Amino acid sequence: MNVFILTGFTLGLLSSLHCVGMCGPIALSLPVHQYTEWKKTAGILLYNLGRIFSYGIFGIIFGFIGQSLYFANFQQYFSIVMGSIILIFVLNNYFNFNLFAGNKFQLRFIQNLKSKLSIFLQKRKIKYLFVIGILNGFLPCGMVYMALAASAATGSFVTSTLFMLAFGVGTAPLMYAVVYLGKYISNFYRSLLQKSVPVLLTLMALLLIVRGSNLGIPYLSPRIEIAPVTELSKDQQQQIIKCPMPASAKNDN
């Protein structure tokens, strides 16, 4: 479990480069600059805790899905499917196929979410920063999708939740710093970070596909052997025959 938590934190740390480009405008719009230094620090912390809280909720949901598939022996195929979906997202955005442009429910959801974010960003009380963080966590994000695919592949809702919490903590340091230093980050570096996102997503998609391909490669794609159902041995049959019959069954006879 410790390995998964460390992996989630590392993934979040790397993903925070993407967060600067995607969520940076929201972070820079936080109503904290009128506060004193310590109150500003507390406000930014609340914002990041809100994001981490949302990721933890996602981890619980996808963890239950992954755990159910694990018990049903479908985890291997689930890993391939999740990797393929991420790869399709990357190709869709790169080649502008607009495969998901017609999803009116998604567009309406994003529009309503941004509208609520705008309302809370105009409020000046520090307590609303936690709510802004929660709403921010629900915005569509390729790196979050990647983390959710990896967390669901753990096959345990507890590990999945801890993975997503660690992921959120990993994104926090740079997101925390961008509020202070965001205005010093040039457009060139922001564009460079944006271009690195498809590369990271493609690598994770390929890793998930390879992981579920049952290639027998240790750690990368371990072979999953399902034990065949065999007939009972003679000793086992004799033990069953010798097993005393329950009293209730004797009375029925």
C-alpha positions as CSV (number, residue, x, y, z in Angstrom):
1,M,0.0,0.0,0.0
2,N,2.9,2.4,0.8
3,V,4.1,1.9,-2.8
4,F,0.8,3.0,-4.2
5,I,0.7,6.0,-1.9
6,L,4.2,7.0,-3.0
7,T,3.2,6.5,-6.6
8,G,0.1,8.6,-6.2
9,F,2.1,11.5,-4.6
10,T,4.7,11.3,-7.4
11,L,2.1,11.3,-10.1
12,G,0.5,14.3,-8.4
13,L,3.8,16.1,-8.2
14,L,4.4,15.6,-11.9
15,S,0.8,16.5,-12.8
16,S,1.0,19.8,-10.9
17,L,2.9,21.1,-14.0
18,H,-0.3,20.6,-15.9
19,C,-2.4,22.1,-13.1
20,V,-0.5,25.3,-13.5
21,G,-1.7,25.6,-17.0
22,M,-5.3,24.4,-16.5
23,C,-6.2,25.5,-13.0
24,G,-3.7,28.4,-12.8
25,P,-6.3,31.0,-13.8
26,I,-8.6,29.9,-11.0
27,A,-5.8,29.9,-8.5
28,L,-4.7,33.4,-9.6
29,S,-8.3,34.6,-9.2
30,L,-8.6,33.5,-5.6
31,P,-9.8,36.5,-3.4
32,V,-6.9,36.2,-1.0
33,H,-4.6,39.1,-1.9
34,Q,-6.5,41.5,0.4
35,Y,-5.8,39.3,3.4
36,T,-2.9,39.5,5.8
37,E,0.0,37.2,5.1
38,W,-1.0,34.4,7.6
39,K,-4.7,34.6,6.5
40,K,-3.7,34.5,2.9
41,T,-1.7,31.3,3.6
42,A,-4.6,29.7,5.4
43,G,-7.0,30.6,2.6
44,I,-4.8,29.0,-0.1
45,L,-4.4,25.9,2.2
46,L,-8.3,25.7,2.4
47,Y,-8.5,25.9,-1.4
48,N,-6.1,23.0,-1.8
49,L,-7.8,21.0,0.9
50,G,-11.0,21.4,-1.0
51,R,-9.4,20.0,-4.2
52,I,-7.9,17.1,-2.3
53,F,-11.3,16.3,-0.7
54,S,-12.8,16.0,-4.1
55,Y,-10.1,13.7,-5.3
56,G,-10.6,11.5,-2.2
57,I,-14.3,11.2,-3.1
58,F,-13.4,10.1,-6.6
59,G,-11.0,7.6,-5.2
60,I,-13.7,6.0,-3.1
61,I,-16.1,5.7,-6.1
62,F,-13.5,4.4,-8.5
63,G,-12.0,2.2,-5.8
64,F,-15.4,0.4,-5.4
65,I,-15.6,-0.1,-9.1
66,G,-12.1,-1.5,-9.4
67,Q,-12.6,-3.7,-6.3
68,S,-15.8,-5.2,-7.8
69,L,-14.0,-5.9,-11.1
70,Y,-11.1,-7.4,-9.2
71,F,-13.3,-9.9,-7.5
72,A,-15.0,-10.7,-10.8
73,N,-11.5,-11.3,-12.4
74,F,-12.1,-8.4,-14.9
75,Q,-9.4,-6.1,-13.5
76,Q,-7.0,-7.1,-16.3
77,Y,-9.5,-6.1,-19.0
78,F,-10.5,-3.0,-17.1
79,S,-6.8,-1.8,-17.1
80,I,-6.7,-2.2,-20.9
81,V,-10.1,-0.4,-21.3
82,M,-9.0,2.6,-19.1
83,G,-5.7,2.9,-21.0
84,S,-7.5,2.9,-24.3
85,I,-10.0,5.5,-23.2
86,I,-7.2,7.8,-22.1
87,L,-5.4,7.3,-25.4
88,I,-8.6,8.2,-27.3
89,F,-8.9,11.4,-25.3
90,V,-5.3,12.3,-26.2
91,L,-5.8,11.6,-29.9
92,N,-9.1,13.4,-29.9
93,N,-7.6,16.6,-28.5
94,Y,-4.5,16.3,-30.7
95,F,-6.3,15.7,-34.0
96,N,-9.4,17.7,-33.1
97,F,-11.8,14.9,-33.9
98,N,-14.4,16.5,-31.6
99,L,-15.6,13.0,-30.6
100,F,-17.0,14.3,-27.4
101,A,-18.3,17.7,-28.6
102,G,-21.9,16.5,-28.8
103,N,-22.2,15.6,-25.2
104,K,-24.8,18.2,-24.1
105,F,-24.9,16.9,-20.5
106,Q,-21.2,17.3,-20.0
107,L,-21.2,20.8,-21.5
108,R,-24.1,21.8,-19.4
109,F,-22.4,20.4,-16.3
110,I,-19.2,22.3,-17.0
111,Q,-21.1,25.5,-17.7
112,N,-23.0,25.3,-14.4
113,L,-19.9,24.4,-12.5
114,K,-18.0,27.4,-13.9
115,S,-21.0,29.6,-13.1
116,K,-20.9,28.5,-9.5
117,L,-17.2,29.0,-9.3
118,S,-17.6,32.5,-10.6
119,I,-20.1,33.3,-7.8
120,F,-17.9,32.0,-5.1
121,L,-14.8,33.7,-6.5
122,Q,-16.5,37.0,-6.0
123,K,-17.1,36.3,-2.3
124,R,-14.5,37.7,0.1
125,K,-14.9,35.4,3.1
126,I,-12.1,32.9,3.6
127,K,-14.5,30.0,4.3
128,Y,-15.6,30.0,0.7
129,L,-12.2,29.0,-0.5
130,F,-12.7,25.4,0.6
131,V,-15.9,25.3,-1.5
132,I,-14.0,26.8,-4.5
133,G,-11.4,24.0,-4.1
134,I,-14.1,21.3,-4.1
135,L,-15.7,22.7,-7.2
136,N,-12.3,23.1,-8.9
137,G,-11.8,19.3,-8.2
138,F,-14.8,18.5,-10.3
139,L,-13.6,20.3,-13.4
140,P,-12.7,17.9,-16.3
141,C,-8.9,17.2,-16.2
142,G,-6.9,14.7,-18.2
143,M,-4.4,14.2,-15.4
144,V,-7.1,13.5,-12.9
145,Y,-8.6,10.9,-15.3
146,M,-5.2,9.3,-15.5
147,A,-4.9,9.1,-11.7
148,L,-8.4,7.7,-11.4
149,A,-7.6,5.0,-13.9
150,A,-4.5,4.1,-11.9
151,S,-6.3,4.2,-8.6
152,A,-9.1,1.9,-9.9
153,A,-6.5,-0.6,-11.1
154,T,-5.3,-1.1,-7.5
155,G,-8.4,-3.3,-6.9
156,S,-9.1,-1.9,-3.4
157,F,-11.3,1.1,-2.5
158,V,-9.1,1.9,0.5
159,T,-5.9,1.9,-1.5
160,S,-7.7,3.8,-4.3
161,T,-8.8,6.5,-1.9
162,L,-5.4,6.8,-0.3
163,F,-3.9,6.9,-3.8
164,M,-6.1,9.9,-4.9
165,L,-5.5,11.7,-1.6
166,A,-1.8,11.3,-2.1
167,F,-2.2,12.5,-5.7
168,G,-4.0,15.6,-4.5
169,V,-1.3,16.3,-1.9
170,G,1.3,16.0,-4.6
171,T,-0.4,18.7,-6.7
172,A,-0.6,21.1,-3.8
173,P,3.0,22.5,-3.5
174,L,3.1,23.9,-7.0
175,M,-0.5,25.0,-6.9
176,Y,0.2,26.7,-3.6
177,A,3.2,28.5,-5.1
178,V,1.5,29.6,-8.2
179,V,-0.8,32.0,-6.2
180,Y,2.4,33.8,-5.0
181,L,4.6,33.4,-8.1
182,G,2.0,32.9,-10.9
183,K,2.4,36.4,-12.3
184,Y,6.2,35.6,-12.8
185,I,5.5,32.5,-15.0
186,S,5.9,33.6,-18.6
187,N,3.5,32.5,-21.4
188,F,6.3,30.5,-23.0
189,Y,6.7,28.2,-20.0
190,R,2.9,27.8,-19.6
191,S,2.7,26.8,-23.2
192,L,5.6,24.3,-22.7
193,L,3.8,22.8,-19.7
194,Q,0.6,22.4,-21.7
195,K,2.4,20.6,-24.5
196,S,3.9,18.1,-22.0
197,V,0.5,16.9,-20.9
198,P,-0.4,14.7,-23.9
199,V,3.0,13.0,-23.6
200,L,2.4,12.1,-19.9
201,L,-1.1,10.9,-20.7
202,T,0.1,8.8,-23.6
203,L,2.7,7.1,-21.4
204,M,0.2,6.3,-18.7
205,A,-2.3,5.0,-21.2
206,L,0.3,2.7,-22.7
207,L,1.4,1.5,-19.3
208,L,-2.1,0.6,-18.3
209,I,-2.6,-1.3,-21.6
210,V,0.7,-3.2,-21.2
211,R,-0.2,-3.9,-17.5
212,G,-3.4,-5.6,-18.5
213,S,-1.9,-7.5,-21.4
214,N,-0.7,-10.4,-19.2
215,L,2.8,-10.4,-20.8
216,G,4.6,-12.0,-17.8
217,I,6.9,-9.0,-17.2
218,P,7.5,-8.5,-13.5
219,Y,6.0,-5.3,-12.0
220,L,5.2,-3.9,-15.5
221,S,2.8,-6.6,-16.8
222,P,2.7,-9.5,-14.4
223,R,1.1,-12.7,-15.6
224,I,-2.2,-13.4,-13.9
225,E,-2.8,-17.1,-13.6
226,I,-6.4,-18.3,-12.9
227,A,-6.3,-21.7,-11.2
228,P,-8.4,-24.2,-13.1
229,V,-11.2,-26.0,-11.3
230,T,-10.1,-29.6,-10.7
231,E,-11.9,-32.7,-9.5
232,L,-11.7,-33.6,-5.9
233,S,-9.0,-36.1,-4.9
234,K,-9.9,-39.4,-3.4
235,D,-8.7,-38.3,0.1
236,Q,-11.0,-35.2,-0.2
237,Q,-13.9,-37.4,-1.3
238,Q,-13.4,-39.7,1.7
239,Q,-13.3,-36.8,4.1
240,I,-16.6,-35.5,2.7
241,I,-18.2,-39.0,3.1
242,K,-16.9,-39.3,6.7
243,C,-18.1,-35.9,7.6
244,P,-21.0,-36.3,10.1
245,M,-24.5,-35.4,8.8
246,P,-26.1,-32.4,10.6
247,A,-28.8,-33.4,13.1
248,S,-31.4,-31.4,11.2
249,A,-30.7,-33.3,8.1
250,K,-31.1,-36.7,10.0
251,N,-34.5,-35.6,11.4
252,D,-35.7,-34.7,7.9
253,N,-34.8,-38.2,6.7
